[in-house]
Amino acid sequence: MSMTYLVDGYNVIKTTSFASLELELAREHLVAFCQAFRPNEVIVVFDGPRPNRQRHGNVLVVYAPSADRWLIDYVRKARSPRQITVVTEDRQIRGAVGAEGARVMSPREFVRGPKRRARGPVGLDERTKAQINEELKELWGIET
């Protein structure tokens, strides 16, 4: 059974090693990294002035006027909140979605990667792998 990961985009960026990157690059790397969670769906939500959605394989990127509100509303409207994992450090979001039955995961745990990672990120092109691997090797404990 597949899981849906809801990722509080800017919260994950600011609380992990993605914070060392320029903001636009950090967003791109986060979205590329999320593709490793295939076949699960990943929805990365960022605060943005106008609602906007973009699909990148198994990753849906959503810009919403309030990412916090969007994440909470998504879980509240879900048929099966227990099949949703929300990735954030935000206490208000963690409390609200946890009360609905969703699983909560810290950004640091999330960037360690999917648990069933056989040969590293799946479905990424070589250029994208090279860009994100250097930064994530230390977190994953991979020595070269």
Contacts in CASP RR format, 6 or more apart in sequence:
PFRMAT RR
TARGET T0000
AUTHOR 0000-0000-0000
METHOD contacts of the structure
MODEL  1
MSMTYLVDGYNVIKTTSFASLELELAREHLVAFCQAFRPNEVIVVFDGPR
PNRQRHGNVLVVYAPSADRWLIDYVRKARSPRQITVVTEDRQIRGAVGAE
GARVMSPREFVRGPKRRARGPVGLDERTKAQINEELKELWGIET
1 83 0 8 1.000
2 39 0 8 1.000
2 40 0 8 1.000
2 41 0 8 1.000
2 83 0 8 1.000
3 40 0 8 1.000
3 83 0 8 1.000
3 84 0 8 1.000
3 85 0 8 1.000
4 40 0 8 1.000
4 41 0 8 1.000
4 42 0 8 1.000
4 43 0 8 1.000
4 83 0 8 1.000
4 84 0 8 1.000
4 85 0 8 1.000
5 34 0 8 1.000
5 37 0 8 1.000
5 40 0 8 1.000
5 41 0 8 1.000
5 42 0 8 1.000
5 43 0 8 1.000
5 84 0 8 1.000
5 85 0 8 1.000
5 86 0 8 1.000
5 87 0 8 1.000
5 105 0 8 1.000
5 110 0 8 1.000
6 43 0 8 1.000
6 45 0 8 1.000
6 71 0 8 1.000
6 74 0 8 1.000
6 75 0 8 1.000
6 84 0 8 1.000
6 85 0 8 1.000
6 86 0 8 1.000
6 87 0 8 1.000
6 97 0 8 1.000
6 102 0 8 1.000
7 30 0 8 1.000
7 34 0 8 1.000
7 42 0 8 1.000
7 43 0 8 1.000
7 44 0 8 1.000
7 45 0 8 1.000
7 87 0 8 1.000
7 88 0 8 1.000
7 110 0 8 1.000
8 45 0 8 1.000
8 67 0 8 1.000
8 68 0 8 1.000
8 71 0 8 1.000
8 86 0 8 1.000
8 87 0 8 1.000
8 88 0 8 1.000
8 89 0 8 1.000
8 90 0 8 1.000
8 93 0 8 1.000
8 107 0 8 1.000
9 27 0 8 1.000
9 30 0 8 1.000
9 44 0 8 1.000
9 45 0 8 1.000
9 46 0 8 1.000
9 67 0 8 1.000
10 46 0 8 1.000
10 47 0 8 1.000
10 67 0 8 1.000
11 88 0 8 1.000
11 89 0 8 1.000
11 90 0 8 1.000
11 107 0 8 1.000
12 18 0 8 1.000
12 30 0 8 1.000
12 87 0 8 1.000
12 88 0 8 1.000
12 107 0 8 1.000
12 110 0 8 1.000
12 111 0 8 1.000
13 19 0 8 1.000
13 23 0 8 1.000
13 26 0 8 1.000
13 27 0 8 1.000
13 30 0 8 1.000
15 89 0 8 1.000
15 106 0 8 1.000
15 107 0 8 1.000
15 108 0 8 1.000
16 107 0 8 1.000
16 108 0 8 1.000
16 110 0 8 1.000
16 111 0 8 1.000
17 111 0 8 1.000
17 135 0 8 1.000
17 136 0 8 1.000
17 138 0 8 1.000
17 139 0 8 1.000
18 26 0 8 1.000
18 29 0 8 1.000
18 30 0 8 1.000
18 111 0 8 1.000
18 135 0 8 1.000
19 26 0 8 1.000
20 135 0 8 1.000
21 29 0 8 1.000
21 135 0 8 1.000
27 46 0 8 1.000
29 131 0 8 1.000
29 132 0 8 1.000
29 135 0 8 1.000
30 44 0 8 1.000
31 44 0 8 1.000
31 56 0 8 1.000
31 59 0 8 1.000
31 61 0 8 1.000
32 56 0 8 1.000
32 124 0 8 1.000
32 128 0 8 1.000
32 131 0 8 1.000
32 132 0 8 1.000
33 111 0 8 1.000
33 113 0 8 1.000
33 121 0 8 1.000
33 132 0 8 1.000
33 136 0 8 1.000
34 42 0 8 1.000
34 44 0 8 1.000
34 58 0 8 1.000
34 59 0 8 1.000
35 42 0 8 1.000
35 56 0 8 1.000
35 57 0 8 1.000
35 58 0 8 1.000
35 59 0 8 1.000
35 121 0 8 1.000
35 122 0 8 1.000
35 123 0 8 1.000
35 124 0 8 1.000
35 128 0 8 1.000
36 113 0 8 1.000
36 114 0 8 1.000
36 117 0 8 1.000
36 120 0 8 1.000
36 121 0 8 1.000
36 122 0 8 1.000
36 123 0 8 1.000
36 124 0 8 1.000
37 58 0 8 1.000
37 113 0 8 1.000
37 114 0 8 1.000
38 57 0 8 1.000
38 58 0 8 1.000
38 122 0 8 1.000
38 123 0 8 1.000
39 58 0 8 1.000
40 58 0 8 1.000
40 114 0 8 1.000
41 58 0 8 1.000
41 59 0 8 1.000
41 60 0 8 1.000
42 58 0 8 1.000
42 59 0 8 1.000
42 60 0 8 1.000
43 59 0 8 1.000
43 60 0 8 1.000
43 61 0 8 1.000
43 62 0 8 1.000
43 74 0 8 1.000
44 59 0 8 1.000
44 60 0 8 1.000
44 61 0 8 1.000
44 62 0 8 1.000
45 62 0 8 1.000
45 63 0 8 1.000
45 64 0 8 1.000
45 67 0 8 1.000
45 70 0 8 1.000
45 71 0 8 1.000
46 61 0 8 1.000
46 62 0 8 1.000
46 63 0 8 1.000
46 64 0 8 1.000
46 67 0 8 1.000
47 63 0 8 1.000
47 64 0 8 1.000
47 65 0 8 1.000
47 66 0 8 1.000
47 67 0 8 1.000
48 63 0 8 1.000
48 64 0 8 1.000
48 65 0 8 1.000
48 67 0 8 1.000
49 63 0 8 1.000
49 65 0 8 1.000
50 63 0 8 1.000
51 62 0 8 1.000
51 63 0 8 1.000
51 64 0 8 1.000
51 65 0 8 1.000
52 62 0 8 1.000
52 63 0 8 1.000
53 60 0 8 1.000
53 61 0 8 1.000
53 62 0 8 1.000
53 63 0 8 1.000
54 60 0 8 1.000
54 61 0 8 1.000
55 61 0 8 1.000
62 70 0 8 1.000
64 70 0 8 1.000
68 90 0 8 1.000
68 92 0 8 1.000
68 93 0 8 1.000
71 86 0 8 1.000
71 88 0 8 1.000
71 93 0 8 1.000
71 97 0 8 1.000
72 93 0 8 1.000
72 96 0 8 1.000
72 97 0 8 1.000
74 84 0 8 1.000
75 81 0 8 1.000
75 84 0 8 1.000
75 86 0 8 1.000
75 96 0 8 1.000
75 97 0 8 1.000
75 98 0 8 1.000
75 100 0 8 1.000
75 101 0 8 1.000
75 102 0 8 1.000
76 96 0 8 1.000
76 100 0 8 1.000
78 84 0 8 1.000
78 100 0 8 1.000
78 102 0 8 1.000
81 97 0 8 1.000
81 100 0 8 1.000
81 101 0 8 1.000
81 102 0 8 1.000
82 101 0 8 1.000
82 102 0 8 1.000
82 103 0 8 1.000
84 97 0 8 1.000
84 102 0 8 1.000
84 103 0 8 1.000
85 102 0 8 1.000
85 103 0 8 1.000
85 104 0 8 1.000
85 105 0 8 1.000
86 93 0 8 1.000
86 94 0 8 1.000
86 97 0 8 1.000
86 98 0 8 1.000
86 102 0 8 1.000
86 103 0 8 1.000
86 104 0 8 1.000
86 105 0 8 1.000
87 104 0 8 1.000
87 105 0 8 1.000
87 106 0 8 1.000
87 107 0 8 1.000
87 110 0 8 1.000
88 94 0 8 1.000
88 104 0 8 1.000
88 107 0 8 1.000
89 106 0 8 1.000
89 107 0 8 1.000
94 104 0 8 1.000
95 104 0 8 1.000
97 104 0 8 1.000
98 104 0 8 1.000
108 139 0 8 1.000
111 136 0 8 1.000
111 139 0 8 1.000
112 139 0 8 1.000
112 140 0 8 1.000
113 136 0 8 1.000
113 140 0 8 1.000
121 129 0 8 1.000
121 132 0 8 1.000
121 133 0 8 1.000
124 132 0 8 1.000
133 142 0 8 1.000
137 143 0 8 1.000
137 144 0 8 1.000
END
